[in-house]
């Protein structure tokens, strides 16, 4: 046996001995991303969403936690000299939101609409 023999080294670093095709790597990445998306949806669905109520000077209403697709029955706020016109998804009260029929799909703030009483 020759003492001067050199053992050949493989190039390629840490992954030199990994034998995986590009197709297999793509399948693995897609599978992991799919699992991550499913886990994210599961976490969001099970921890719920926060619904805040901005009464614009009316009586205070506490925020509530709701699950995806739940509906709400929030209490009606009171504001002296005004009549409550409903809940809205925008501060200008142009996009009416029906809490009893429209399901929750995310965290949101609902704005109380008011009309001056006579």
C-alpha positions as CSV (number, residue, x, y, z in Angstrom):
1,X,0.0,0.0,0.0
2,X,1.3,3.4,-0.9
3,X,1.6,5.8,2.0
4,X,1.6,8.8,-0.3
5,X,-1.9,8.0,-1.7
6,X,-4.3,10.9,-1.4
7,X,-8.0,10.3,-0.7
8,X,-10.1,12.3,-3.1
9,X,-12.5,14.8,-1.5
10,X,-15.9,15.6,-2.8
11,X,-16.7,19.1,-3.6
12,X,-20.1,20.6,-2.9
13,X,-19.9,21.4,0.8
14,X,-22.6,20.4,3.3
15,X,-25.1,19.0,0.9
16,X,-22.6,17.1,-1.3
17,X,-24.0,13.7,-0.3
18,X,-27.7,14.7,-0.6
19,X,-29.2,12.9,-3.5
20,X,-32.4,14.8,-4.4
21,X,-33.8,15.9,-7.7
22,X,-35.0,19.4,-8.3
23,X,-38.5,18.0,-8.7
24,X,-38.4,16.4,-5.3
25,X,-37.1,19.6,-3.7
26,X,-39.9,21.6,-5.3
27,X,-42.5,19.1,-4.0
28,X,-41.0,19.3,-0.5
29,X,-41.1,23.1,-0.6
30,X,-44.7,23.2,-1.8
31,X,-45.8,20.7,0.8
32,X,-44.1,22.7,3.6
33,X,-45.7,26.0,2.3
34,X,-49.1,24.3,2.2
35,X,-48.7,23.0,5.7
36,X,-47.7,26.5,6.9
37,X,-50.8,28.0,5.3
38,X,-53.1,25.4,6.8
39,X,-51.5,26.0,10.2
40,X,-51.9,29.7,9.9
41,X,-55.6,29.4,9.0
42,X,-56.1,27.0,11.9
43,X,-54.5,29.4,14.4
44,X,-56.5,32.4,13.2
45,X,-59.7,30.4,13.2
46,X,-59.2,29.2,16.7
47,X,-57.9,32.3,18.4
48,X,-60.6,34.5,17.0
49,X,-60.8,38.1,15.9
50,X,-61.3,41.3,17.9
51,X,-64.3,43.5,17.1
52,X,-64.0,47.0,18.5
53,X,-66.9,49.5,18.7
54,X,-66.3,53.2,18.2
55,X,-69.5,54.9,19.5
56,X,-68.4,58.5,18.6
57,X,-69.2,59.9,22.0
58,X,-72.0,57.5,22.8
59,X,-72.0,55.0,25.7
60,X,-69.0,52.7,25.8
61,X,-69.2,49.2,24.4
62,X,-66.4,46.7,25.2
63,X,-64.5,45.0,22.5
64,X,-65.5,41.4,21.9
65,X,-63.7,38.3,20.5
66,X,-65.5,36.4,17.8
67,X,-64.6,33.4,15.7
68,X,-64.5,33.2,11.9
69,X,-68.1,33.2,10.5
70,X,-69.7,34.1,13.8
71,X,-72.4,36.8,13.8
72,X,-72.8,39.4,16.6
73,X,-75.6,41.0,18.6
74,X,-73.9,44.1,20.0
75,X,-75.7,46.3,22.4
76,X,-77.2,49.5,21.2
77,X,-75.2,52.6,22.3
78,X,-76.9,55.7,23.7
79,X,-75.9,59.3,22.9
80,X,-77.8,62.2,24.4
81,X,-79.6,64.3,21.7
82,X,-79.0,61.6,19.0
83,X,-80.7,58.5,17.6
84,X,-78.6,55.5,16.8
85,X,-78.8,54.6,13.1
86,X,-76.8,51.4,13.1
87,X,-73.3,50.0,12.8
88,X,-70.9,50.9,9.9
89,X,-67.6,49.6,8.8
90,X,-66.2,53.1,7.9
91,X,-65.8,56.2,10.1
92,X,-68.0,58.3,7.6
93,X,-70.9,55.8,8.2
94,X,-71.5,55.1,4.5
95,X,-71.0,51.3,4.6
96,X,-73.7,49.8,6.8
97,X,-72.9,46.5,8.5
98,X,-75.7,44.2,9.8
99,X,-74.2,42.4,12.8
100,X,-76.9,39.7,13.0
101,X,-76.6,38.6,9.4
102,X,-73.0,39.4,8.2
103,X,-70.4,36.9,9.4
104,X,-67.1,37.9,10.9
105,X,-64.2,37.4,8.6
106,X,-61.5,39.3,10.4
107,X,-60.7,41.8,13.2
108,X,-62.5,45.1,12.6
109,X,-63.8,48.3,14.2
110,X,-67.5,49.1,13.9
111,X,-68.6,52.7,14.0
112,X,-71.9,53.9,15.5
113,X,-74.0,56.0,13.2
114,X,-76.0,58.9,14.7
115,X,-78.8,61.2,13.6
116,X,-79.6,64.4,15.5
117,X,-82.8,64.0,17.5
118,X,-85.5,66.8,17.3
